[in-house]
């Protein structure tokens, strides 16, 4: 998963359409059945949207589920208006500023730890040192 997310729908010349976030989803996961029939997994959105015969992007014939996903995706692609304006990028947390702690939280997340492990951590035994002369 990539850390960048598209905020506006401008021309996507170099984005890997199937592997980058687009409309808050990864197309390879949202359209998994259709993705299994794609000819080139590294197709850019620009090339896909400007392809006159959208079906040529896929190995045919498609299964019924893949065809239903194809129809949904075809409509979504063709309602996007491509512009020559500069792209506006931001991170998943909505800021254009990088933060390593936010990347870490995004990738790792927060895990609930069982109370027994918290108890074990707090009850660690420390080695006693004796300073008696003997």
Secondary structure by P-SEA (a helix, b strand, c coil): ccccccccccccccccccccccccccccccaaaaaaacccccccaaaaaacccccccccccccaaaaaaaaaaaaaaaabbbbccbbbbbcccccccccaaaaaaaaccbbbbcaaaaaaaaacccbbbbcccc
